[in-house]
Amino acid sequence: MTTMLQSILLWLLYLSSFYAFIPSLISRMFGFRVFRRGKSDTQYALTFDDGPDPCYTPRLLDLLHQYEVKATFFVVGEHAASHPDLIRRMYEEGHLIGIHNYIHKTNWLMRPRTVREQIERTGQIIQEITGEETCYYRPPWGIMNLFDFFSKKDRKIILWSSMFQDWKCSVGAEQLTQRMLKKLKGGEILLLHDRGTTLGADAEAPEQMLVALENFMLEAKNRGLRSVRVDTLMNSSARNELIDISQAQVREPIKLKLWKRALVAVWLGWEKLFHWIYHLRPVSLEDPMLHFRSRVYHGARVEMEDGYVMQNGDPIIELHFDNQKLFELGVTSRSTMHLAIRMIRTMELQLPDLAQLVASEPELRSAKAIYGVSMINRGPEKFGFTVQELAPGPFRIASRLYLKLLLSVIHPAGKERLKQRTDQLVPKMIVMPVEDLLERYGQQNRKFVLDAAEQMQKESLVISNENV
């Protein structure tokens, strides 16, 4: 009997290790399926678990507002349901809201179905209050199980790079401040708690957290560091990774002949004048590749997908590539494929930034569509654009001449490219409804961007092979 009991206990140990201990160990050691640290020199993320709390969360929100920083709240579903006003305030003040199960119970002690129900129930509560879904999830105590490894790929599991035992009153505000300041640097994801009623926590512990947090944010401001939402830090990290890859792959710039350098100088000078006259704005200050302006559309009726229509007199957002950036990409790209992939990566990052700008500015939000003219006729539809012929006339002729001149300057193959498949070198209109832009590239729908980029990279290989 003793031997049988030992065998049962041993098998229970094996099963629990496979279900819970090993997945948590892998995620902590190797970061598999989780985001636990960003890549930024100036941004870090404040995250708060276990709330909302009717006493401490309003004071925390006041403090964050005072220092003009954004944070991420991983809320417990039953607390969110009891205090919808606090969830609504988090959302309205621009903070990110994530899921921390419906009750604060470790995933090790729940079946996969129970974990899924906990997540879905909390997500539904958040959506009913804010009107938006959330895909960000932090399991209680950061403990993962096998279900978390194989859950939906669109769920973002967020852990942390630093925690400070702020749930214990014995730590004290002064010592907590010192612990936090030791981790004050870009890329950090800091774990704090705005509620002290969970197992093992002290009810008054958030009081000292608020004191330490104010000291911390004051010092962060003095050092030029700022707290951002976790999704912002994730996007910044992805941007830095793509920049690193692109820089590692670039070649030495092509040496241009004197006449070509003169042509480029005139061309770039004209662009600066154009930007000044028409008040073009960059989509991203960090990487000003894509520019835009608001204007009224003048032209023939354009029918887009899902019944959307753009017609004469409609307000639109007109897109322009930065020619200086295009030139730099062209003369440092190794091939047609390399240039295409680098432009794809740029669009992959810039369209979500544009969607965020449109969503936050009423004038842009009222536009009917985003619109541009491009010679890149194989690929834009993968990002959601409708591609249509330009109406015959002077504008079409001028656009073709200008874009052929542009391509001859920035393309790695130069004039030789113009001799190949000239039937494809025709400027066309690319257009997308603003509603579609917000739906595809809003903060909750970035997976579409990655899928489109992957597909376009495959097509760029085909294009490259055709031109060899």
Stockholm file with secondary structure:
# STOCKHOLM 1.0

chainA/1-468         MTTMLQSILLWLLYLSSFYAFIPSLISRMFGFRVFRRGKSDTQYALTFDDGPDPCYTPRLLDLLHQYEVKATFFVVGEHAASHPDLIRRMYEEGHLIGIHNYIHKTNWLMRPRTVREQIERTGQIIQEITGEETCYYRPPWGIMNLFDFFSKKDRKIILWSSMFQDWKCSVGAEQLTQRMLKKLKGGEILLLHDRGTTLGADAEAPEQMLVALENFMLEAKNRGLRSVRVDTLMNSSARNELIDISQAQVREPIKLKLWKRALVAVWLGWEKLFHWIYHLRPVSLEDPMLHFRSRVYHGARVEMEDGYVMQNGDPIIELHFDNQKLFELGVTSRSTMHLAIRMIRTMELQLPDLAQLVASEPELRSAKAIYGVSMINRGPEKFGFTVQELAPGPFRIASRLYLKLLLSVIHPAGKERLKQRTDQLVPKMIVMPVEDLLERYGQQNRKFVLDAAEQMQKESLVISNENV
#=GR chainA/1-468 SS CHHHHHHHHHHHHHHHIIIIIHHHHHHHHHCTTEECCCCCSSEEEEEEESCCCTTHHHHHHHHHHHTTCCCEEEECHHHHHHCHHHHHHHHHTTCEEEECCSSCCCGGGSCHHHHHHHHHHHHHHHHHHHSCCCCEECCGGGCCCHHHHTSCTTCEEECCSEECCTTCGGGCHHHHHHHHHHTCSTTCEEEEESCCCSTTCCTTHHHHHHHHHHHHHHHHHHTTCEECCHHHHHHHHHHHHHHHHHHHHCCCCCCCCHHHHHHHHHHHHHHHHHHHHHTCEESCSSSTTEEEEEEECCSSCEECGGGCEECTTCEEEEEEECHHHHHHHHHHCSSHHHHHHHHHHHHHHHHHHHHHHHHHCHHHHTCSEEEEEESCCSSGGGGTCEEEECCSSHHHHHHHHHHHHHHHHHSTTTHHHHTSCGGGCCCEEEEEEHHHHHHHHSTTCTHHHHHHHHHHHHHHHHHHHHHC
#=GC SS_cons         CHHHHHHHHHHHHHHHIIIIIHHHHHHHHHCTTEECCCCCSSEEEEEEESCCCTTHHHHHHHHHHHTTCCCEEEECHHHHHHCHHHHHHHHHTTCEEEECCSSCCCGGGSCHHHHHHHHHHHHHHHHHHHSCCCCEECCGGGCCCHHHHTSCTTCEEECCSEECCTTCGGGCHHHHHHHHHHTCSTTCEEEEESCCCSTTCCTTHHHHHHHHHHHHHHHHHHTTCEECCHHHHHHHHHHHHHHHHHHHHCCCCCCCCHHHHHHHHHHHHHHHHHHHHHTCEESCSSSTTEEEEEEECCSSCEECGGGCEECTTCEEEEEEECHHHHHHHHHHCSSHHHHHHHHHHHHHHHHHHHHHHHHHCHHHHTCSEEEEEESCCSSGGGGTCEEEECCSSHHHHHHHHHHHHHHHHHSTTTHHHHTSCGGGCCCEEEEEEHHHHHHHHSTTCTHHHHHHHHHHHHHHHHHHHHHC
//
